[in-house]
Amino acid sequence: MHKRRLVVALLLLLPLLALVAPTRALAEEPTTDPAPARSAVAEARARGELRWGNDSQGGAPYVFQDPMDPNHLIGFEVDFAAALAKKLGVRARPVQGPWDGLLALLARGDFDVVINGIEVAEEKKRIAELSRPYYVAPMRLTVRKGDAAAPRTLEALRARKVGTLPGSLAARLSERAGAEVKTYDGGQNDIYDDLRIGRTDAVLLDDPITLYYGAIDPELEVVDGSFGEVSYAVGVPKGDEETRAAVNGAIEELAKDGTLATLYARWGLWNEPTEKLLGGPKPPSTTVAEAHDAWRAAVGKPLPFWSRVTERYPQTLGLFARGAALSLVVSILAMAVAVTLGMVLALSRVYGPKPLRWLAVGYIELFRGTPLLVQLTMVYFGLPELGVTLSPFVAGVIALGLNYAAAEAENYRAGLGSVPAGQMDAARTLGLSKLEALRHVALPQAIRVALPPTTNDFIALLKDSSLISVVTLTELTKTYTSLASAMRDHLGLGLVVALFYLGLSLPFARLSRSVEERLGSKVRRPASA
């Protein structure tokens, strides 16, 4: 009897081992070469491209999708990255990531450099090397126009609600002033929208953001004067002095030949602090802030809804389709992992020996009782600390699959529990082994019972796949938030992305019903006389 149980336990564990074994193979193979790793700039030159991390959801004027042609990224830092890469002898390739996690992704090796309004601050120097500054931005305070009670000094911010970005100098200044700080992870326009409708009392942000959002809103007013200054630098991997020196040299050349001055002037960002920083020539007096003017023309007067539907939305369909394809592929592969591992866990919990049952229960409670985002973060950022570095795609599939395996295990356990014990006894009496009885008697009935909740779980997983944007994957929801930020249109584009999700989920719901019918779950009514 004990030997049979041991054989059953080993057979139940084989699929689990099959899932776990490839994990290391999917990871980046550890090098056995004793030579030190090449610098990021050397790797970039070998590839012929500089991977620079950014978050296009942040919005203008840094890195954002062109409101007139959403298929292209524009922004003064897009132009800066292209000029920097050219000086380094390569081409620039943007890589998407969450703004507050860019330096962590840099440390993990997902980028060569980070260019996205990275402030020169001590806490950032603990994570990455910072280049010499390439831009200086004054801090600006924005309030509602005509609001006599609006705070107009830092001291007046005490106990007032102030909107800003997380981890920024503006947030720290507001906290020191005693303000009730409200930070936003989404687009910068959300910060000013909340100020306009009265959810906050003021917004404290860098001058470029203020110029492109607060200053163009007729209902808002930018308070005169600077409330401090912040410098932007390029983030470089920690300890990579070769890359830092190369980037510093390129910035120095761009400052001396006037490229930076002309670039900033074109975006309407040239200012006195930056002029003192660069020390190079001023932009030509004939330079027009054409990029800023184009932005005002595109978003200053939003198009009527039907004009957006006919003129702007068709341009976004390709981006939405790519995001939907990524969401679907990740969800299908993750569900395959969840179904396979969930079945192993359910069988282990119902029919396995006591140690295996306790392991299955522990797994289910652990993954069901902790947030999926925490699990994804541990898989993507934590495993490299153990020498296992997964690609963003593989990490997303594994994290989602391991999480949903807990839910699937409970679905299958409930299905197995619905099969009367007498059927298994009858099968054994007829000469079937325990495994044969499971295969031919219990599992078909259990799967039929578990199929509806499994379908619901897949649709939920499809929506939860939006979390993979934290590991640099631009899926359907991230595509929507980036486009909505650039085009300043959350409602209309929200309806578009909702239709995409509906189009992805409905076929699977219909397939589930079809399979249920084929398995005999459809109740047939007797024919009427």
C-alpha positions as CSV (number, residue, x, y, z in Angstrom):
1,M,0.0,0.0,0.0
2,H,2.8,2.5,0.9
3,K,4.6,1.6,-2.3
4,R,1.5,2.4,-4.3
5,R,1.1,5.7,-2.6
6,L,4.7,6.6,-3.3
7,V,4.3,5.7,-7.0
8,V,1.1,7.8,-7.2
9,A,2.8,10.7,-5.5
10,L,5.8,10.6,-7.9
11,L,3.4,10.4,-10.9
12,L,1.6,13.5,-9.6
13,L,4.8,15.4,-9.2
14,L,6.1,14.7,-12.7
15,P,4.1,17.5,-14.4
16,L,5.2,19.9,-11.6
17,L,8.8,19.0,-12.2
18,A,8.3,19.5,-16.0
19,L,7.1,23.0,-15.3
20,V,9.9,23.9,-12.9
21,A,12.8,22.3,-14.8
22,P,12.7,24.6,-17.9
23,T,12.7,27.7,-15.7
24,R,16.4,27.7,-15.5
25,A,16.8,27.0,-19.2
26,L,14.5,29.9,-19.9
27,A,16.7,32.1,-17.8
28,E,19.8,33.7,-19.1
29,E,22.6,31.2,-18.9
30,P,25.2,32.3,-16.4
31,T,28.5,33.0,-18.0
32,T,31.6,30.9,-17.2
33,D,33.9,33.4,-18.7
34,P,36.1,34.8,-15.9
35,A,36.5,38.1,-17.9
36,P,34.4,41.0,-16.5
37,A,31.2,41.9,-18.2
38,R,31.3,44.5,-20.9
39,S,30.0,48.0,-20.2
40,A,26.6,49.1,-21.4
41,V,28.0,51.4,-24.0
42,A,30.2,48.5,-25.4
43,E,27.2,46.3,-25.5
44,A,25.2,49.0,-27.3
45,R,28.0,49.5,-29.9
46,A,28.1,45.7,-30.5
47,R,24.4,45.7,-31.1
48,G,24.3,48.9,-33.0
49,E,21.6,50.4,-30.8
50,L,21.2,52.1,-27.5
51,R,18.3,50.8,-25.4
52,W,17.0,53.7,-23.4
53,G,14.3,53.3,-20.8
54,N,11.3,55.6,-20.6
55,D,7.7,55.8,-19.7
56,S,5.6,57.2,-22.5
57,Q,2.5,57.3,-20.3
58,G,4.1,60.3,-18.4
59,G,3.3,62.5,-21.3
60,A,4.6,65.7,-22.9
61,P,7.1,67.1,-23.4
62,Y,9.4,64.3,-22.4
63,V,8.4,61.1,-24.2
64,F,4.8,60.6,-25.6
65,Q,2.9,59.4,-28.5
66,D,2.2,62.0,-31.2
67,P,-1.5,63.1,-30.8
68,M,-1.7,63.6,-34.5
69,D,0.0,60.2,-35.3
70,P,-0.1,57.9,-32.3
71,N,2.2,55.3,-34.0
72,H,5.2,57.5,-33.3
73,L,6.9,58.6,-30.1
74,I,7.9,62.2,-29.9
75,G,9.3,64.5,-27.2
76,F,12.4,66.5,-26.3
77,E,13.9,63.5,-24.7
78,V,13.2,61.4,-27.8
79,D,15.2,64.0,-29.7
80,F,17.9,64.1,-27.0
81,A,18.2,60.3,-27.0
82,A,18.6,60.2,-30.7
83,A,21.3,62.9,-30.6
84,L,23.1,61.1,-27.8
85,A,23.0,57.8,-29.5
86,K,24.3,59.3,-32.7
87,K,27.3,60.8,-30.8
88,L,27.9,57.3,-29.4
89,G,27.9,55.8,-32.9
90,V,24.6,53.8,-32.6
91,R,20.9,54.3,-33.1
92,A,18.4,54.9,-30.3
93,R,15.7,52.3,-29.4
94,P,13.2,53.3,-26.7
95,V,12.1,50.6,-24.2
96,Q,8.9,51.1,-22.2
97,G,8.8,50.8,-18.4
98,P,7.0,52.4,-15.4
99,W,8.6,55.7,-14.5
100,D,9.1,55.0,-10.8
101,G,10.7,51.6,-11.7
102,L,13.0,52.7,-14.5
103,L,16.2,52.7,-12.4
104,A,15.3,49.2,-10.9
105,L,14.9,47.9,-14.5
106,L,18.2,49.5,-15.4
107,A,19.9,47.7,-12.6
108,R,18.4,44.5,-13.8
109,G,19.9,45.0,-17.3
110,D,16.7,45.8,-19.3
111,F,18.1,49.1,-20.6
112,D,21.5,50.5,-21.4
113,V,20.6,53.9,-20.0
114,V,17.5,55.7,-18.7
115,I,16.4,59.1,-20.1
116,N,13.1,60.3,-18.7
117,G,13.4,63.3,-16.4
118,I,15.6,61.4,-13.9
119,E,16.3,64.0,-11.2
120,V,19.8,64.4,-9.7
121,A,19.2,63.2,-6.2
122,E,21.1,61.1,-3.6
123,E,18.6,58.4,-3.3
124,K,18.8,57.8,-7.1
125,K,22.6,57.7,-6.9
126,R,22.3,54.7,-4.6
127,I,20.7,52.7,-7.4
128,A,22.5,54.0,-10.5
129,E,25.2,56.2,-11.8
130,L,24.1,59.6,-13.0
131,S,25.6,61.5,-15.9
132,R,26.3,65.2,-15.8
133,P,23.0,67.1,-16.0
134,Y,21.6,67.9,-19.5
135,Y,18.7,70.2,-18.4
136,V,17.7,72.3,-15.4
137,A,14.0,72.9,-14.7
138,P,12.5,75.4,-12.3
139,M,9.7,74.2,-10.1
140,R,6.3,75.9,-10.8
141,L,3.2,76.1,-8.7
142,T,-0.2,76.0,-10.5
143,V,-3.6,76.9,-8.9
144,R,-7.2,77.5,-10.1
145,K,-7.7,80.8,-11.8
146,G,-9.7,83.2,-9.7
147,D,-9.4,81.2,-6.5
148,A,-8.7,83.8,-3.9
149,A,-7.9,81.1,-1.2
150,A,-5.4,79.3,-3.4
151,P,-1.9,78.8,-1.9
152,R,0.7,80.9,-3.7
153,T,3.8,80.2,-1.5
154,L,5.4,77.1,-0.2
155,E,4.5,78.1,3.3
156,A,0.8,78.3,2.3
157,L,0.8,74.7,1.2
158,R,0.6,73.5,4.8
159,A,-2.5,71.3,5.3
160,R,-3.5,71.8,1.6
161,K,-3.9,69.1,-1.0
162,V,-1.1,69.3,-3.5
163,G,-0.8,67.1,-6.6
164,T,2.6,66.0,-8.0
165,L,4.6,62.9,-9.2
166,P,5.8,60.2,-6.8
167,G,9.5,60.2,-5.8
168,S,10.0,63.7,-7.2
169,L,11.7,66.8,-5.8
170,A,8.3,68.5,-5.9
171,A,6.8,65.7,-3.7
172,R,9.6,66.1,-1.2
173,L,9.3,69.9,-1.1
174,S,5.5,69.6,-0.6
175,E,6.0,67.2,2.2
176,R,8.5,69.5,3.9
177,A,6.0,72.3,3.6
178,G,3.4,70.2,5.5
179,A,1.1,69.7,2.5
180,E,-1.2,66.7,2.0
181,V,0.6,65.3,-1.0
182,K,-1.3,63.4,-3.6
183,T,0.9,61.6,-6.1
184,Y,-0.2,60.2,-9.5
185,D,1.2,57.2,-11.4
186,G,-0.7,57.9,-14.5
187,G,-0.4,60.7,-17.1
188,Q,0.5,64.2,-16.1
189,N,-2.8,65.6,-17.4
190,D,-4.6,63.7,-14.6
191,I,-2.8,65.8,-12.1
192,Y,-4.0,69.0,-13.6
193,D,-7.5,67.6,-14.3
194,D,-7.9,67.0,-10.6
195,L,-6.8,70.5,-9.8
196,R,-9.3,72.0,-12.3
197,I,-12.3,70.1,-10.8
198,G,-11.3,70.9,-7.2
199,R,-9.9,67.6,-5.9
200,T,-6.6,69.3,-5.1
201,D,-5.7,72.9,-4.2
202,A,-2.5,73.2,-6.1
203,V,0.0,71.4,-8.3
204,L,3.8,71.6,-7.9
205,L,5.8,70.3,-10.8
206,D,8.7,70.9,-13.1
207,D,8.5,73.8,-15.6
208,P,8.3,71.6,-18.7
209,I,5.2,69.8,-17.4
210,T,3.7,73.1,-16.3
211,L,4.3,74.6,-19.7
212,Y,2.6,71.8,-21.5
213,Y,-0.3,71.2,-19.2
214,G,-1.0,73.9,-16.6
215,A,-0.1,76.9,-18.7
216,I,-2.3,76.0,-21.6
217,D,-5.5,75.4,-19.5
218,P,-7.6,78.5,-19.4
219,E,-9.1,77.5,-16.0
220,L,-5.7,77.4,-14.3
221,E,-3.0,79.9,-13.4
222,V,0.7,79.5,-13.0
223,V,2.1,81.4,-10.0
224,D,4.9,83.7,-10.8
225,G,8.4,82.8,-9.7
226,S,10.4,79.6,-9.2
227,F,9.9,77.3,-6.2
228,G,13.3,75.5,-6.6
229,E,15.2,73.9,-9.4
230,V,15.7,70.3,-10.4
231,S,18.4,68.9,-12.8
232,Y,17.9,66.0,-15.2
233,A,20.6,63.4,-15.8
234,V,21.0,60.2,-17.7
235,G,20.8,57.0,-15.6
236,V,23.7,54.6,-16.1
237,P,24.2,51.1,-14.6
238,K,25.8,51.2,-11.1
239,G,29.5,51.0,-11.3
240,D,29.7,51.4,-15.1
241,E,32.1,54.2,-15.3
242,E,33.0,53.6,-19.0
243,T,29.4,54.2,-20.0
244,R,29.1,57.2,-17.7
245,A,32.2,58.7,-19.2
246,A,31.0,58.1,-22.7
247,V,27.6,59.6,-22.0
248,N,29.2,62.6,-20.3
249,G,31.5,63.2,-23.3
250,A,28.5,63.0,-25.7
251,I,26.5,65.5,-23.6
252,E,29.5,67.8,-23.5
253,E,29.8,67.7,-27.3
254,L,26.0,68.3,-27.8
255,A,26.2,71.3,-25.5
256,K,29.2,72.8,-27.3
257,D,27.9,72.4,-30.8
258,G,24.6,74.0,-29.9
259,T,22.5,70.9,-30.6
260,L,20.9,70.9,-27.1
261,A,20.2,74.6,-27.2
262,T,18.4,74.3,-30.5
263,L,16.6,71.2,-29.4
264,Y,15.3,72.8,-26.2
265,A,14.3,76.0,-28.0
266,R,12.3,74.0,-30.5
267,W,10.3,72.5,-27.7
268,G,9.9,75.9,-26.0
269,L,12.1,74.7,-23.0
270,W,15.2,77.0,-23.3
271,N,15.7,78.8,-20.0
272,E,18.3,80.7,-18.1
273,P,19.3,77.9,-15.7
274,T,19.9,75.6,-18.6
275,E,21.9,78.2,-20.4
276,K,24.2,78.5,-17.4
277,L,24.5,74.7,-17.1
278,L,25.5,74.1,-20.7
279,G,27.7,77.1,-21.2
280,G,27.5,76.6,-25.0
281,P,26.0,78.8,-27.7
282,K,22.5,80.1,-27.4
283,P,19.9,78.9,-29.9
284,P,19.6,80.9,-33.1
285,S,17.2,83.9,-32.7
286,T,15.2,82.5,-35.6
287,T,14.4,79.3,-33.8
288,V,10.6,78.8,-33.3
289,A,9.1,76.6,-30.6
290,E,7.3,74.7,-33.3
291,A,7.0,71.5,-31.3
292,H,5.3,73.3,-28.4
293,D,3.0,75.2,-30.8
294,A,2.1,71.9,-32.5
295,W,1.2,70.4,-29.1
296,R,-1.0,73.3,-28.2
297,A,-2.8,73.0,-31.6
298,A,-3.3,69.3,-31.1
299,V,-4.7,69.3,-27.5
300,G,-5.5,72.9,-26.7
301,K,-8.9,72.6,-28.4
302,P,-10.1,68.9,-28.2
303,L,-11.9,67.6,-31.3
304,P,-15.6,66.9,-31.1
305,F,-16.3,63.2,-30.2
306,W,-17.4,62.1,-33.7
307,S,-14.4,63.9,-35.3
308,R,-12.1,61.9,-32.9
309,V,-13.9,58.7,-33.9
310,T,-13.4,59.3,-37.6
311,E,-10.0,61.1,-37.7
312,R,-8.0,59.9,-34.7
313,Y,-9.3,56.5,-33.5
314,P,-8.5,54.7,-36.8
315,Q,-4.8,55.6,-36.3
316,T,-4.8,53.8,-32.9
317,L,-6.2,50.5,-34.0
318,G,-2.9,49.1,-35.0
319,L,-1.4,49.9,-31.6
320,F,-4.5,48.4,-29.8
321,A,-4.3,45.3,-32.0
322,R,-0.6,44.7,-31.0
323,G,-1.4,45.3,-27.4
324,A,-4.3,42.9,-27.6
325,A,-2.2,40.2,-29.3
326,L,0.4,40.4,-26.5
327,S,-2.3,40.2,-23.8
328,L,-3.9,37.2,-25.5
329,V,-0.7,35.2,-26.0
330,V,0.5,35.9,-22.4
331,S,-2.9,34.9,-21.1
332,I,-3.2,31.7,-23.1
333,L,0.3,30.5,-22.1
334,A,-0.2,31.5,-18.4
335,M,-3.6,29.6,-18.4
336,A,-1.9,26.5,-19.8
337,V,0.6,26.7,-16.8
338,A,-2.3,27.3,-14.4
339,V,-4.4,24.4,-15.7
340,T,-1.5,21.9,-15.7
341,L,-0.2,22.9,-12.3
342,G,-3.7,23.3,-10.8
343,M,-4.6,19.8,-11.8
344,V,-1.4,18.5,-10.1
345,L,-2.2,20.4,-7.0
346,A,-5.9,19.3,-6.9
347,L,-4.9,15.6,-7.4
348,S,-2.2,15.9,-4.8
349,R,-4.6,17.5,-2.3
350,V,-7.4,14.9,-2.8
351,Y,-5.5,11.6,-3.5
352,G,-1.9,12.3,-2.5
353,P,-0.2,11.1,0.8
354,K,-0.4,13.5,3.7
355,P,3.0,15.3,3.1
356,L,2.0,16.0,-0.5
357,R,-1.5,17.2,0.6
358,W,0.1,19.7,3.1
359,L,2.4,21.0,0.4
360,A,-0.5,21.5,-2.0
361,V,-2.5,23.3,0.7
362,G,0.5,25.5,1.5
363,Y,1.0,26.4,-2.1
364,I,-2.7,27.3,-2.7
365,E,-3.0,29.4,0.4
366,L,0.3,31.2,-0.3
367,F,-0.5,32.2,-3.9
368,R,-4.2,32.8,-3.2
369,G,-3.5,35.0,-0.2
370,T,-0.8,37.3,-1.6
371,P,-1.2,40.0,-4.3
372,L,-0.4,39.1,-7.9
373,L,1.7,42.3,-8.3
374,V,3.9,41.2,-5.4
375,Q,4.4,37.8,-6.9
376,L,5.2,39.3,-10.3
377,T,7.7,41.7,-8.7
378,M,9.4,38.9,-6.9
379,V,9.7,36.7,-10.0
380,Y,11.0,39.5,-12.2
381,F,13.2,41.5,-9.7
382,G,13.8,39.0,-7.0
383,L,15.0,35.9,-8.9
384,P,18.0,37.7,-10.4
385,E,19.3,38.0,-6.9
386,L,19.4,34.2,-6.9
387,G,21.1,34.1,-10.3
388,V,17.9,33.4,-12.3
389,T,17.1,36.2,-14.8
390,L,14.0,35.7,-16.8
391,S,12.9,37.7,-19.9
392,P,9.9,40.0,-19.3
393,F,7.6,37.7,-21.4
394,V,8.6,34.5,-19.6
395,A,8.4,36.2,-16.2
396,G,4.9,37.5,-17.0
397,V,3.7,34.1,-18.1
398,I,5.2,32.3,-15.1
399,A,3.9,34.8,-12.5
400,L,0.4,34.8,-13.9
401,G,0.4,31.0,-14.3
402,L,1.7,30.3,-10.7
403,N,-0.9,32.6,-9.3
404,Y,-3.9,31.3,-11.2
405,A,-2.8,27.7,-10.5
406,A,-4.1,28.1,-7.0
407,A,-7.5,29.1,-8.2
408,E,-7.6,26.3,-10.7
409,A,-6.6,23.8,-8.1
410,E,-9.7,24.7,-6.0
411,N,-11.9,24.4,-9.1
412,Y,-10.7,20.9,-9.9
413,R,-10.8,19.9,-6.2
414,A,-14.5,20.9,-6.1
415,G,-15.1,19.0,-9.3
416,L,-13.4,15.9,-7.9
417,G,-15.5,16.3,-4.8
418,S,-18.7,16.2,-6.8
419,V,-18.0,12.7,-8.1
420,P,-19.7,10.2,-5.7
421,A,-17.1,8.0,-3.9
422,G,-19.1,5.0,-4.9
423,Q,-18.2,5.4,-8.5
424,M,-14.5,5.2,-7.8
425,D,-15.2,2.0,-5.6
426,A,-17.2,0.5,-8.5
427,A,-14.4,1.2,-10.9
428,R,-11.9,-0.5,-8.7
429,T,-14.2,-3.4,-8.3
430,L,-14.4,-3.7,-12.1
431,G,-10.6,-4.1,-12.1
432,L,-9.5,-0.6,-13.0
433,S,-6.4,0.7,-11.3
434,K,-6.6,3.9,-9.2
435,L,-5.0,5.9,-12.1
436,E,-7.3,4.3,-14.6
437,A,-10.3,5.1,-12.4
438,L,-9.1,8.7,-12.1
439,R,-8.6,9.0,-15.9
440,H,-11.8,7.3,-17.1
441,V,-14.3,7.9,-14.3
442,A,-13.5,10.9,-12.0
443,L,-11.6,13.4,-14.1
444,P,-14.2,13.6,-17.0
445,Q,-16.9,14.4,-14.6
446,A,-14.7,16.8,-12.5
447,I,-13.6,18.7,-15.6
448,R,-17.2,19.2,-16.7
449,V,-18.0,20.7,-13.3
450,A,-14.9,22.8,-13.2
451,L,-15.2,24.2,-16.7
452,P,-17.5,27.2,-16.1
453,P,-15.3,28.6,-13.2
454,T,-12.2,27.9,-15.2
455,T,-13.6,30.0,-18.1
456,N,-14.3,32.8,-15.6
457,D,-10.8,32.5,-14.3
458,F,-9.4,32.8,-17.9
459,I,-11.3,36.0,-18.5
460,A,-10.1,37.4,-15.2
461,L,-6.6,36.4,-16.1
462,L,-6.9,38.2,-19.4
463,K,-7.7,41.4,-17.5
464,D,-5.0,40.8,-14.9
465,S,-2.5,40.5,-17.7
466,S,-2.4,44.3,-17.6
467,L,0.0,44.0,-14.6
468,I,2.8,42.8,-16.9
469,S,3.3,46.4,-17.9
470,V,5.5,46.7,-14.8
471,V,8.0,44.4,-16.5
472,T,8.4,46.5,-19.7
473,L,5.7,44.8,-21.7
474,T,3.2,47.1,-23.5
475,E,0.0,45.2,-23.4
476,L,-3.6,46.4,-24.1
477,T,-4.2,48.4,-20.9
478,K,-0.8,50.1,-21.1
479,T,-1.4,51.0,-24.7
480,Y,-4.7,52.6,-23.6
481,T,-3.2,54.6,-20.8
482,S,-0.3,55.9,-22.9
483,L,-2.6,56.9,-25.7
484,A,-5.1,58.5,-23.4
485,S,-2.4,60.6,-21.8
486,A,-1.0,61.7,-25.1
487,M,-4.4,62.5,-26.7
488,R,-6.0,63.7,-23.5
489,D,-9.0,61.4,-24.2
490,H,-9.8,58.9,-21.5
491,L,-13.5,58.3,-22.2
492,G,-13.5,57.6,-25.9
493,L,-10.3,55.6,-26.0
494,G,-11.6,53.8,-22.9
495,L,-14.6,52.6,-24.9
496,V,-12.3,51.4,-27.7
497,V,-10.1,49.4,-25.3
498,A,-13.3,48.0,-23.6
499,L,-14.4,46.7,-27.0
500,F,-11.1,45.0,-27.5
501,Y,-11.3,43.2,-24.2
502,L,-14.8,42.2,-25.0
503,G,-13.8,40.9,-28.4
504,L,-11.0,38.8,-26.7
505,S,-13.2,37.3,-23.9
506,L,-16.5,36.6,-25.7
507,P,-15.1,33.8,-28.1
508,F,-13.7,32.0,-25.1
509,A,-17.0,32.2,-23.2
510,R,-18.8,30.8,-26.3
511,L,-16.1,28.0,-26.7
512,S,-16.7,27.1,-23.0
513,R,-20.4,26.7,-23.5
514,S,-19.8,24.6,-26.6
515,V,-17.4,22.3,-24.8
516,E,-19.9,21.9,-21.9
517,E,-22.6,20.8,-24.4
518,R,-20.3,18.3,-26.0
519,L,-19.4,16.9,-22.5
520,G,-23.1,16.3,-21.9
521,S,-23.8,19.2,-19.5
522,K,-26.6,20.5,-21.6
523,V,-29.9,19.4,-20.1
524,R,-32.1,18.0,-22.9
525,R,-35.8,18.5,-22.5
526,P,-38.2,15.9,-23.6
527,A,-39.9,16.5,-26.9
528,S,-43.4,18.0,-26.6
529,A,-46.2,15.8,-27.8
